[in-house]
Amino acid sequence: MSCTAHGCTNTGTLRCSGCKSAYYCSPGCQKKSWKSHKKVCKEIQSTLDGEIERNFNARSLDIPTGMENIVNMFTEAGLTDYTLPEFHEEYRKKYPRNNPGYKVLKDGYTNMQMGAFMRRNSGQSEMSHVLSSYGSCVQVLTKRWNLFGPDLIEYLSSEPLVGDVYRDHPHISCPPDYLESSGWKKYQIMRNTAVHPTEMIAGQSYVSVGFVDLQAILAADVIGDEGAVCWYGYDMSEICVARAKIILELMMSEECNSKDILQIWFSTCMSRKAQRALQKCCQNLHLKENNLKVKKLLKHWSSSLVDAADARIQWSQYLGTYQLGVIPQLKAQSDRVDYAHYLLTGELFMDCEDQNPVGNATMFSLPKDYVHYKKSDENFLTTLSIKMLQYKTSLKRSIEDLHFHRMENARKLVQDRSIVIEVDVKKFDLDNVDIFPEIRMMEPARIDWSNVPDYLTKENFFKMAQKCSGSSTQHTFHLMNWGCKVFGTNIFDYVPFKEYPRLEDVFSDPSGKVQSVYNELKKEWKSVLDDVQSHLCFANLGVESLNAMNTSETILCHRYLSSYMNYMFENQKVNGTKWKMDDYSPFDRSNSLAQVEFKFIN
C-alpha cells in the first residue's frame, strides 16, 4: 500500500488505528495528513463498527411520532403497501402482554411502510432510490469493500472489468483478525451458516477446524459398520469448546431428554429440569477437565443463575430491521408470529409445560475477567439446511420435528460409540506447528476448515492445509467475505466512475445503467432458486417482494464466484476442486456464502 499522505510516494507500513483503511510511511506523514483525514476516518469508523448496518437496532428502533402519524395518514388515504402484513398486530393477538416486543415490531412495520411509500413516490427510478438510501459515498464504499482510501479510488477509477479480482485489496495480503472487533473479543454460541447433511464412513477420521458447536454431528449419517467414526473438533474459543463438552456429555447421559439438550444448546431460556441437568453436568466435567480456561467456565456455569427476563433482554439488544425484514416474507400468519417471537426472545424448543423458565447461563453468563467478551448476533434459523426441512403445518413444528429426530439419531450414534468425539481449544496458524503432525497422523478422510481462509492469506492457508493433509484427505471450507474482493459482485459497482458523487453525497443512477443491470438480474432470480424452491414453500420468493440489494448481490455472486476461485487456486497443486454458492435461504446472513472442496496432488 502506498502512503496516504498527499504527495508522498513511499510505501505505507503504518495503518491508521481508527479506520484501519489509511496507511502511512511514518508518524510524520500521518500527523501531516490528520486534518484532511479526520472527517473521513470518523465516517469509516462508524460504518465498520456496524452503525450503518444496525442503525435500527432494537434499542433505538423508536420511530418519531411524526413519522407514525404520516404512516397513519397514508393508511387513511389508501397509500400504504397492502401486501405488507400487519405482523405487529398479529403478534399482539397471541402475546398481548409483551408490550415492548409489540412496540419493536410496530416500529419495524412503520419503517417498512415508510420505505415502501418513498420508493413509490420519490420521483426516482427504483435503483436510484435504492442507491441513495445506503448513506454517503464514503459509507457505501467502506461497507462494500471493507475499507476506504486513495488506493481504492485509484482502483475504481481504472474502470476494472466485472469479475476482476482486486488483488491489491489489503485483506488479501493482511486479512482481518476474526476475534477482534472494536476492542471486543467476539464469541459465538452457534454457527452462522447452514449445516448441511453429510456422510461419514465407519472407521475413518474427520477433523473440523473452527467447529463452533456440534451441529455437524446432528447432520451426520454414518455409512458402514467397520469401526467407529473418529471426529475431532478444534476451535480457538474456549467458550465454544466448553459448551460442546457439555452437549456431548448430556448426549451420552440418560438423565435428560432430547428437548432438554436442545434448550441448553440453542435457547435463551430453559426449563428448570434442564437447568438442573446443566449444572450437574458442569460440576462433573469440571472435576476431570485439564484445560484451565475450559475448567473455569465449567465451574462458573455449575452455579451461575440467569433470570429469564434478563436473558431475553440481552438477546434482543442485537435485533435490527435486517432481521425483522424476513417476517413479512413468511406466508402463514402463525409462522410470522412464531418467528417474530423467536427474534424478540431467542426461545426455542419450549412449550406450555415449561413453566417458570430460567435464562441460559452458557449464553449470557461469563466469569468476571471475561469483561471484554461480546456475544455475536446470531440466529438459529441461519444454521438450518433448507433441503433437510420437510415443512408441515408450521415452520416451528417442522424445525422442532427435524431437530428432535436428528438429536435422537446423534445420541444413538454417540452412545453406541459409532461416533467417538474429541474437542479441544486450538488456534490454527503457521506458528502453531505442533498440531500439524498430530492431524496428519490421523490420515483424516476429510478436514473441514470452516471459513478459516477468510482470515488467512491464501498462501498461508494452503501451506497449513497441506501440512495437515493425509494421503487422500478431502478438504472443505466455506467463504463469506470473498465478494468484497471482486469487482462486479455488488450493484454499486455498476455506477460508472464518472457518475460517482462527492464523498459526502449519496449515489444515484442518472444514466439509468444500474436500473438496466438490475432489470436483467431479476430474470436470473428463478435460476438461483431452482434447487430449493420446493423446500421454501413457506416463503414468498417473488423478487418484487424481496430486498433489491440482497437479491442483486446474491445473483452477482453466483455469476462471479468462479473468478475468485480461479484466483484462489492458481499455482496450487490440487485436484477435485468444486465450488458452488450455498443454497438460498431467507434466513441467510451472507449473500456471498460459497462452499468449496479440493484435494492435494501428492
VEXZA-115092 format. One record per residue (C-alpha): x, y, z. Coordinates in nm, 3 decimals. Each point is the difference from the previous one (the first is absolute). Layout:
N
- xx|yy|zz
- X|Y|Z .
...
% end
This chain:
602
- xx|yy|zz
- 0.000|0.000|0.000 .
- 0.128|0.346|-0.084 .
- 0.013|0.275|0.262 .
- -0.333|0.185|0.033 .
- 0.168|0.337|0.063 .
- -0.043|0.240|-0.290 .
- 0.302|0.006|-0.228 .
- 0.181|-0.286|0.174 .
- 0.098|-0.298|-0.218 .
- 0.156|-0.218|0.272 .
- -0.144|-0.334|0.103 .
- -0.246|0.026|0.292 .
- 0.080|-0.249|0.276 .
- -0.183|0.173|0.289 .
- -0.379|-0.041|0.002 .
- -0.240|0.253|0.152 .
- -0.126|-0.159|0.322 .
- -0.338|0.173|-0.035 .
- -0.133|-0.085|-0.347 .
- 0.261|-0.266|-0.083 .
- -0.022|0.114|-0.364 .
- 0.274|0.266|-0.027 .
- 0.370|-0.088|-0.014 .
- 0.303|0.220|0.072 .
- 0.373|-0.033|-0.044 .
- 0.078|0.189|0.323 .
- -0.159|0.169|0.304 .
- 0.088|0.333|-0.161 .
- -0.209|-0.071|-0.310 .
- -0.286|-0.120|0.215 .
- 0.005|0.318|0.209 .
- 0.020|0.218|-0.311 .
- -0.305|-0.174|-0.152 .
- -0.219|-0.002|0.310 .
- -0.184|0.323|-0.072 .
- -0.124|-0.124|-0.338 .
- -0.043|-0.362|0.111 .
- -0.189|0.068|0.325 .
- -0.351|0.030|-0.141 .
- 0.030|-0.300|-0.232 .
- 0.158|-0.203|0.282 .
- -0.299|0.054|0.227 .
- -0.248|-0.089|-0.273 .
- 0.183|-0.323|-0.076 .
- 0.023|-0.091|0.369 .
- -0.373|0.043|0.045 .
- -0.068|-0.226|-0.298 .
- 0.248|-0.269|0.103 .
- -0.140|0.002|0.354 .
- -0.334|-0.109|-0.143 .
- -0.195|0.322|0.049 .
- -0.112|0.005|-0.362 .
- -0.095|-0.368|0.001 .
- -0.188|0.019|0.329 .
- -0.117|0.359|0.008 .
- -0.347|-0.131|0.081 .
- 0.120|-0.213|0.291 .
- -0.283|-0.103|0.229 .
- 0.130|0.237|0.266 .
- -0.044|0.294|-0.239 .
- -0.290|-0.114|-0.217 .
- -0.214|0.284|0.131 .
- -0.177|0.152|-0.298 .
- -0.075|0.370|0.053 .
- -0.364|0.065|0.077 .
- -0.020|0.226|-0.304 .
- 0.105|-0.283|-0.230 .
- -0.256|-0.234|0.154 .
- -0.268|0.267|-0.056 .
- 0.107|0.027|-0.363 .
- -0.038|-0.375|-0.045 .
- -0.347|0.023|0.158 .
- -0.085|0.271|-0.253 .
- 0.126|-0.225|-0.282 .
- -0.225|-0.278|0.130 .
- -0.307|0.225|0.010 .
- 0.078|0.123|-0.351 .
- 0.049|-0.354|-0.133 .
- 0.369|0.055|-0.078 .
- 0.150|-0.276|0.213 .
- 0.146|-0.325|-0.130 .
- -0.288|-0.246|0.052 .
- 0.223|-0.296|-0.083 .
- 0.185|0.063|0.329 .
- -0.171|-0.200|0.278 .
- -0.059|0.178|0.330 .
- 0.226|-0.243|0.181 .
- 0.016|0.217|0.311 .
- -0.377|-0.031|0.047 .
- 0.013|-0.373|-0.075 .
- 0.263|-0.036|0.272 .
- -0.203|0.197|0.255 .
- -0.297|-0.234|-0.041 .
- 0.209|-0.297|0.117 .
- 0.226|0.184|0.247 .
- -0.213|0.290|0.132 .
- 0.222|0.052|0.308 .
- 0.325|0.050|-0.191 .
- -0.035|0.375|-0.054 .
- 0.375|0.068|-0.053 .
- 0.006|-0.270|-0.270 .
- -0.310|0.140|-0.163 .
- 0.157|0.347|-0.010 .
- 0.316|-0.133|-0.169 .
- -0.210|-0.175|-0.264 .
- -0.227|0.300|-0.051 .
- 0.300|0.229|-0.047 .
- 0.144|-0.247|-0.251 .
- -0.330|-0.014|-0.188 .
- -0.023|0.380|-0.006 .
- 0.353|0.023|-0.136 .
- -0.082|-0.252|-0.276 .
- -0.315|0.189|-0.098 .
- 0.195|0.326|-0.018 .
- 0.262|-0.168|-0.217 .
- -0.265|-0.140|-0.235 .
- -0.169|0.340|-0.030 .
- 0.328|0.177|-0.071 .
- 0.093|-0.252|-0.269 .
- -0.331|0.056|-0.178 .
- -0.015|0.376|0.038 .
- 0.359|0.125|0.004 .
- -0.006|0.100|-0.366 .
- 0.314|-0.211|-0.052 .
- 0.048|-0.329|-0.181 .
- -0.014|-0.311|0.218 .
- 0.379|-0.039|0.010 .
- 0.071|0.371|0.048 .
- -0.208|-0.018|0.315 .
- 0.178|-0.319|0.113 .
- 0.345|0.147|-0.064 .
- -0.076|0.325|0.181 .
- -0.131|-0.176|0.313 .
- 0.333|-0.151|0.111 .
- 0.180|0.312|0.117 .
- 0.279|0.215|-0.138 .
- 0.253|-0.108|-0.261 .
- 0.263|-0.060|0.273 .
- -0.239|-0.209|0.207 .
- -0.112|-0.208|-0.298 .
- 0.349|-0.070|-0.131 .
- 0.128|-0.083|0.349 .
- -0.285|-0.245|0.053 .
- 0.026|-0.150|-0.346 .
- 0.381|-0.048|-0.005 .
- 0.063|-0.021|0.378 .
- 0.243|0.292|-0.036 .
- 0.036|0.346|-0.148 .
- 0.300|0.198|-0.119 .
- 0.187|0.148|-0.299 .
- 0.106|-0.342|-0.127 .
- -0.363|-0.112|-0.025 .
- -0.098|0.317|-0.186 .
- 0.294|-0.053|-0.238 .
- -0.110|-0.359|-0.059 .
- -0.362|0.099|-0.071 .
- 0.109|0.284|-0.228 .
- 0.191|-0.253|-0.213 .
- -0.342|-0.138|-0.101 .
- 0.064|-0.369|0.076 .
- -0.198|-0.265|-0.183 .
- -0.277|-0.187|0.180 .
- 0.141|-0.316|0.153 .
- 0.339|0.166|0.055 .
- 0.168|-0.097|0.330 .
- 0.130|0.305|0.187 .
- 0.341|-0.154|0.064 .
- 0.130|0.301|0.192 .
- -0.283|-0.018|0.252 .
- 0.172|0.017|0.343 .
- -0.209|-0.291|0.130 .
- 0.163|-0.224|-0.262 .
- 0.351|0.068|0.134 .
- -0.103|0.073|0.362 .
- -0.338|-0.159|0.089 .
- -0.199|0.138|0.296 .
- 0.018|-0.155|0.346 .
- -0.314|-0.206|0.057 .
- -0.018|0.044|0.378 .
- 0.077|0.367|0.030 .
- -0.278|0.248|-0.070 .
- 0.020|0.356|0.128 .
- 0.184|-0.103|0.317 .
- -0.235|-0.291|0.068 .
- 0.064|-0.372|-0.033 .
- -0.295|-0.160|-0.174 .
- -0.128|-0.340|0.096 .
- -0.259|-0.224|-0.161 .
- -0.238|-0.247|0.156 .
- -0.119|-0.146|-0.331 .
- 0.115|-0.011|-0.361 .
- -0.084|0.288|-0.234 .
- -0.043|-0.205|-0.318 .
- -0.226|-0.286|-0.103 .
- 0.110|-0.347|0.111 .
- -0.060|-0.246|-0.283 .
- -0.048|-0.379|0.024 .
- 0.323|-0.195|-0.032 .
- 0.109|-0.362|-0.017 .
- 0.282|-0.139|0.213 .
- 0.147|-0.342|-0.070 .
- 0.045|-0.240|0.292 .
- 0.364|-0.046|0.097 .
- 0.106|0.338|-0.145 .
- 0.118|0.317|0.176 .
- -0.147|0.347|-0.056 .
- 0.134|0.336|0.115 .
- -0.190|0.328|0.038 .
- 0.198|0.322|0.053 .
- -0.200|0.290|0.144 .
- -0.291|-0.237|0.065 .
- -0.187|0.242|0.239 .
- -0.243|-0.272|0.109 .
- -0.097|-0.362|-0.067 .
- -0.262|0.063|-0.268 .
- 0.210|-0.200|-0.246 .
- -0.081|-0.305|0.215 .
- -0.373|0.078|-0.014 .
- 0.021|0.005|-0.379 .
- 0.217|-0.315|-0.032 .
- -0.091|-0.343|-0.131 .
- 0.249|-0.282|0.061 .
- 0.053|-0.239|-0.293 .
- 0.122|-0.355|0.072 .
- 0.073|-0.180|0.324 .
- 0.376|-0.071|-0.011 .
- 0.115|0.197|0.301 .
- -0.091|0.336|0.146 .
- 0.009|0.341|-0.164 .
- 0.259|0.214|0.181 .
- -0.097|0.367|-0.009 .
- 0.239|0.267|0.129 .
- -0.117|0.359|0.050 .
- 0.234|0.294|0.058 .
- -0.094|0.357|0.077 .
- 0.201|0.296|0.128 .
- -0.286|0.096|0.233 .
- -0.006|-0.176|0.336 .
- -0.366|0.105|0.028 .
- -0.092|-0.206|-0.307 .
- 0.204|-0.297|0.121 .
- -0.147|0.011|0.351 .
- -0.355|0.011|-0.136 .
- 0.076|-0.287|-0.241 .
- 0.130|-0.214|0.287 .
- -0.322|0.067|0.192 .
- -0.219|-0.101|-0.295 .
- 0.209|-0.312|-0.063 .
- -0.022|-0.104|0.366 .
- -0.377|0.050|0.000 .
- -0.039|-0.197|-0.324 .
- 0.178|-0.295|0.162 .
- -0.214|0.021|0.314 .
- -0.353|-0.125|0.058 .
- -0.071|0.262|0.268 .
- -0.170|0.244|-0.236 .
- -0.199|-0.029|-0.320 .
- 0.071|0.141|-0.345 .
- -0.222|0.304|0.057 .
- 0.203|0.096|0.307 .
- 0.326|-0.029|-0.195 .
- -0.133|0.211|-0.290 .
- -0.111|0.271|0.246 .
- 0.345|0.006|0.164 .
- 0.165|0.009|-0.342 .
- -0.210|0.254|-0.190 .
- -0.254|0.181|0.218 .
- 0.040|0.315|0.209 .
- -0.225|-0.158|0.263 .
- -0.051|-0.352|0.127 .
- -0.215|-0.199|0.238 .
- 0.114|-0.037|0.360 .
- 0.045|-0.371|-0.067 .
- 0.245|0.083|-0.280 .
- 0.178|0.249|0.228 .
- 0.055|-0.269|0.266 .
- 0.142|-0.235|-0.263 .
- 0.230|0.276|-0.129 .
- 0.137|0.087|0.343 .
- 0.060|-0.363|0.095 .
- 0.173|-0.060|-0.333 .
- 0.229|0.302|0.051 .
- 0.090|-0.118|0.351 .
- 0.099|-0.345|-0.130 .
- 0.196|0.132|-0.299 .
- 0.183|0.256|0.214 .
- 0.154|-0.277|0.212 .
- 0.165|-0.172|-0.297 .
- 0.080|0.294|-0.231 .
- 0.369|0.077|-0.063 .
- -0.024|0.322|-0.200 .
- 0.003|0.276|0.263 .
- -0.212|0.244|-0.202 .
- -0.265|-0.260|-0.079 .
- 0.011|-0.116|0.363 .
- -0.065|0.356|0.118 .
- -0.306|0.034|-0.223 .
- -0.143|-0.333|0.112 .
- 0.040|0.096|0.364 .
- -0.168|0.336|-0.063 .
- -0.296|-0.155|-0.184 .
- -0.045|-0.268|0.267 .
- -0.146|0.262|0.234 .
- -0.079|0.307|-0.214 .
- -0.364|0.112|-0.011 .
- -0.152|0.218|-0.272 .
- -0.351|0.139|0.018 .
- -0.215|-0.084|-0.304 .
- -0.100|0.365|-0.049 .
- 0.366|0.109|0.005 .
- 0.089|-0.268|-0.256 .
- -0.272|0.123|-0.236 .
- 0.115|0.361|0.038 .
- 0.363|-0.089|-0.071 .
- -0.108|-0.198|-0.305 .
- -0.219|0.276|-0.145 .
- 0.266|0.270|0.018 .
- 0.139|-0.113|-0.337 .
- -0.336|-0.003|-0.177 .
- -0.023|0.228|-0.303 .
- -0.219|0.056|-0.306 .
- 0.220|-0.221|-0.218 .
- -0.135|-0.291|0.211 .
- -0.354|0.134|0.028 .
- -0.007|0.020|-0.380 .
- -0.038|-0.378|-0.026 .
- -0.330|-0.002|0.194 .
- -0.224|0.129|-0.284 .
- 0.165|-0.249|-0.240 .
- -0.165|-0.287|0.191 .
- -0.337|-0.097|-0.150 .
- -0.186|-0.132|0.306 .
- -0.104|0.227|0.285 .
- 0.098|-0.267|0.254 .
- 0.353|-0.015|-0.149 .
- 0.033|0.379|0.012 .
- -0.106|0.007|0.366 .
- 0.225|-0.292|0.100 .
- 0.303|0.146|-0.178 .
- -0.061|0.345|0.147 .
- -0.020|-0.156|0.346 .
- 0.334|-0.174|-0.056 .
- 0.163|0.324|-0.115 .
- -0.129|0.180|0.307 .
- 0.075|-0.268|0.261 .
- 0.244|-0.253|-0.144 .
- -0.212|-0.282|0.144 .
- 0.001|-0.337|-0.177 .
- -0.130|-0.351|0.071 .
- -0.218|0.140|0.282 .
- -0.366|-0.084|0.054 .
- -0.279|0.075|0.245 .
- 0.129|-0.273|0.234 .
- 0.318|0.200|0.066 .
- -0.137|0.219|0.279 .
- 0.225|0.260|0.168 .
- 0.298|-0.042|-0.235 .
- 0.349|0.129|0.083 .
- 0.263|0.168|-0.215 .
- 0.276|-0.195|-0.173 .
- 0.319|0.066|0.199 .
- 0.225|-0.145|-0.275 .
- -0.124|0.273|-0.234 .
- -0.012|0.302|0.227 .
- 0.222|-0.052|0.304 .
- 0.380|0.007|-0.006 .
- 0.262|0.032|0.276 .
- 0.083|0.357|0.107 .
- 0.332|0.011|-0.186 .
- -0.185|-0.057|-0.331 .
- -0.116|0.362|0.007 .
- 0.133|0.072|-0.352 .
- -0.191|-0.289|-0.160 .
- -0.306|0.078|-0.207 .
- -0.247|-0.252|-0.139 .
- -0.057|0.009|-0.374 .
- -0.346|0.069|-0.135 .
- -0.135|-0.342|-0.095 .
- -0.303|-0.169|-0.146 .
- -0.068|-0.372|0.032 .
- -0.188|-0.006|-0.331 .
- 0.319|0.110|-0.176 .
- 0.142|-0.345|0.084 .
- -0.297|-0.175|-0.161 .
- 0.069|-0.203|-0.314 .
- -0.312|0.074|-0.204 .
- 0.022|-0.331|-0.186 .
- -0.019|-0.195|0.328 .
- -0.326|0.173|0.097 .
- -0.330|-0.169|-0.075 .
- -0.260|0.272|0.053 .
- -0.322|-0.120|0.165 .
- -0.270|0.209|0.168 .
- 0.242|0.268|0.125 .
- 0.365|0.107|-0.020 .
- 0.045|-0.036|0.377 .
- -0.140|-0.353|0.005 .
- 0.207|-0.102|-0.302 .
- 0.324|0.127|0.154 .
- -0.075|-0.168|0.335 .
- -0.084|-0.332|-0.166 .
- 0.319|0.009|-0.208 .
- 0.225|0.073|0.297 .
- -0.168|-0.244|0.239 .
- 0.053|-0.270|-0.262 .
- 0.360|0.098|-0.071 .
- 0.078|0.024|0.372 .
- -0.138|-0.348|0.066 .
- 0.210|-0.134|-0.288 .
- 0.315|0.180|0.120 .
- -0.046|-0.120|0.360 .
- -0.026|-0.359|-0.119 .
- 0.321|0.036|-0.206 .
- 0.183|0.150|0.298 .
- -0.132|-0.245|0.259 .
- 0.075|-0.301|-0.226 .
- 0.347|0.148|-0.061 .
- -0.066|-0.006|-0.372 .
- 0.142|0.353|0.019 .
- 0.280|0.084|0.242 .
- 0.036|0.374|0.053 .
- 0.287|0.205|0.137 .
- 0.008|0.380|0.018 .
- 0.284|0.229|0.100 .
- 0.103|0.366|0.011 .
- 0.247|0.071|-0.281 .
- 0.081|0.296|-0.220 .
- 0.112|-0.099|-0.348 .
- 0.272|0.206|-0.162 .
- 0.350|-0.067|-0.135 .
- 0.154|0.086|0.338 .
- -0.182|-0.283|0.175 .
- 0.201|-0.277|-0.165 .
- -0.052|-0.272|0.264 .
- -0.356|-0.071|-0.107 .
- 0.078|-0.074|-0.368 .
- 0.182|-0.337|0.040 .
- -0.267|-0.107|0.251 .
- -0.275|0.049|-0.257 .
- 0.201|-0.144|-0.287 .
- 0.056|-0.321|0.201 .
- -0.378|-0.045|0.022 .
- -0.017|-0.042|-0.381 .
- -0.326|0.198|0.003 .
- -0.252|-0.081|-0.270 .
- -0.115|0.360|0.011 .
- 0.106|0.324|0.164 .
- -0.260|0.274|0.013 .
- 0.160|0.342|0.044 .
- -0.317|0.202|0.065 .
- 0.076|0.348|-0.142 .
- 0.363|0.009|0.121 .
- 0.112|0.109|-0.353 .
- -0.189|0.327|0.056 .
- 0.255|0.085|0.271 .
- 0.327|-0.122|-0.156 .
- 0.185|0.080|-0.319 .
- -0.069|-0.269|-0.256 .
- 0.369|-0.095|0.001 .
- 0.002|-0.056|0.377 .
- -0.327|-0.191|-0.010 .
- 0.120|-0.249|-0.261 .
- 0.335|-0.044|0.179 .
- -0.182|-0.081|0.322 .
- -0.254|-0.228|-0.168 .
- 0.274|-0.197|-0.173 .
- 0.191|-0.048|0.327 .
- -0.316|-0.157|0.150 .
- -0.094|-0.204|-0.305 .
- 0.016|-0.380|-0.016 .
- 0.056|-0.199|-0.317 .
- -0.359|0.038|-0.124 .
- -0.156|0.270|0.219 .
- -0.288|0.199|-0.140 .
- 0.000|0.363|0.113 .
- -0.317|0.209|0.027 .
- -0.059|0.358|0.104 .
- -0.244|0.283|-0.051 .
- 0.059|0.365|-0.082 .
- -0.209|0.296|0.114 .
- 0.217|0.304|-0.077 .
- 0.128|-0.067|-0.352 .
- -0.255|0.231|-0.166 .
- 0.172|0.312|0.137 .
- 0.308|-0.091|-0.207 .
- -0.169|-0.048|-0.339 .
- -0.124|0.287|-0.214 .
- -0.351|-0.060|-0.130 .
- -0.148|-0.189|0.298 .
- -0.187|0.305|0.131 .
- -0.254|0.219|-0.179 .
- 0.196|0.317|0.093 .
- 0.280|-0.122|-0.228 .
- -0.223|0.075|-0.300 .
- -0.009|0.374|0.068 .
- 0.250|0.135|-0.258 .
- 0.293|0.163|0.178 .
- -0.064|0.328|-0.186 .
- -0.343|0.008|0.173 .
- 0.143|-0.043|0.352 .
- -0.126|0.268|0.241 .
- 0.219|0.206|0.233 .
- 0.117|-0.199|0.300 .
- -0.261|0.153|0.231 .
- -0.290|-0.039|-0.249 .
- -0.217|-0.304|-0.081 .
- 0.006|-0.217|-0.310 .
- -0.265|0.023|-0.272 .
- -0.059|-0.144|-0.348 .
- -0.021|0.298|-0.238 .
- 0.079|-0.202|-0.313 .
- -0.233|-0.287|0.092 .
- 0.278|-0.255|-0.042 .
- -0.047|-0.154|0.344 .
- -0.375|-0.034|-0.057 .
- 0.069|-0.174|-0.330 .
- 0.243|-0.243|0.168 .
- -0.252|-0.073|0.278 .
- -0.279|-0.069|-0.252 .
- 0.222|-0.265|-0.158 .
- 0.094|-0.145|0.339 .
- -0.364|-0.051|0.095 .
- -0.034|-0.242|-0.292 .
- 0.267|-0.221|0.159 .
- -0.166|-0.020|0.342 .
- -0.198|-0.315|-0.080 .
- 0.318|-0.189|-0.090 .
- 0.142|0.084|0.344 .
- -0.303|-0.167|0.159 .
- -0.013|-0.310|-0.223 .
- 0.143|-0.248|0.254 .
- -0.185|0.126|0.306 .
- -0.334|0.143|-0.115 .
- -0.197|-0.311|0.100 .
- 0.154|0.016|0.350 .
- -0.093|0.368|0.043 .
- -0.376|-0.042|-0.042 .
- -0.047|0.201|0.323 .
- 0.159|0.320|-0.141 .
- -0.083|0.264|-0.260 .
- 0.282|-0.013|-0.256 .
- -0.112|0.249|-0.262 .
- 0.286|0.238|-0.070 .
- -0.236|0.299|0.032 .
- -0.069|-0.087|0.365 .
- 0.370|-0.035|0.097 .
- 0.278|0.246|0.077 .
- 0.147|0.119|-0.330 .
- 0.352|0.032|0.141 .
- 0.000|-0.354|0.137 .
- -0.147|-0.165|-0.309 .
- 0.234|0.184|-0.239 .
- 0.306|-0.087|0.209 .
- -0.108|-0.366|0.021 .
- -0.038|-0.025|-0.378 .
- 0.326|0.184|-0.071 .
- 0.191|-0.227|0.240 .
- -0.139|-0.301|-0.186 .
- 0.135|0.155|-0.320 .
- 0.352|0.077|0.118 .
- 0.088|-0.263|0.260 .
- 0.213|-0.184|-0.257 .
- 0.212|0.312|-0.053 .
- 0.106|0.002|0.364 .
- 0.044|-0.377|0.025 .
- 0.223|-0.008|-0.308 .
- 0.211|0.270|0.166 .
- 0.007|-0.189|0.329 .
- 0.111|-0.331|-0.151 .
- 0.253|0.141|-0.249 .
- 0.346|-0.158|0.039 .
- -0.136|-0.258|0.248 .
- 0.063|-0.372|-0.060 .
- -0.353|-0.119|0.061 .
- -0.270|-0.204|-0.169 .
- -0.364|-0.080|0.061 .
- -0.077|0.369|0.039 .
- -0.370|0.079|0.030 .
- -0.178|0.313|0.105 .
- -0.353|0.129|0.010 .
- -0.202|0.273|0.160 .
- -0.188|-0.122|0.304 .
- -0.371|-0.072|-0.041 .
- -0.210|0.313|0.037 .
- -0.187|0.047|0.327 .
- -0.193|0.306|0.119 .
- 0.184|-0.042|0.332 .
- 0.351|0.031|-0.149 .
- 0.227|0.262|0.155 .
- 0.233|0.010|-0.302 .
- -0.087|0.041|-0.368 .
- 0.343|-0.131|-0.105 .
- 0.022|-0.329|0.194 .
- 0.185|-0.256|-0.213 .
- 0.083|-0.368|0.063 .
- 0.337|-0.131|-0.126 .
- 0.183|-0.335|-0.006 .
- 0.334|-0.128|-0.134 .
- 0.279|-0.255|0.044 .
- 0.375|0.042|-0.022 .
- 0.194|-0.184|-0.270 .
- 0.261|-0.210|0.180 .
% end
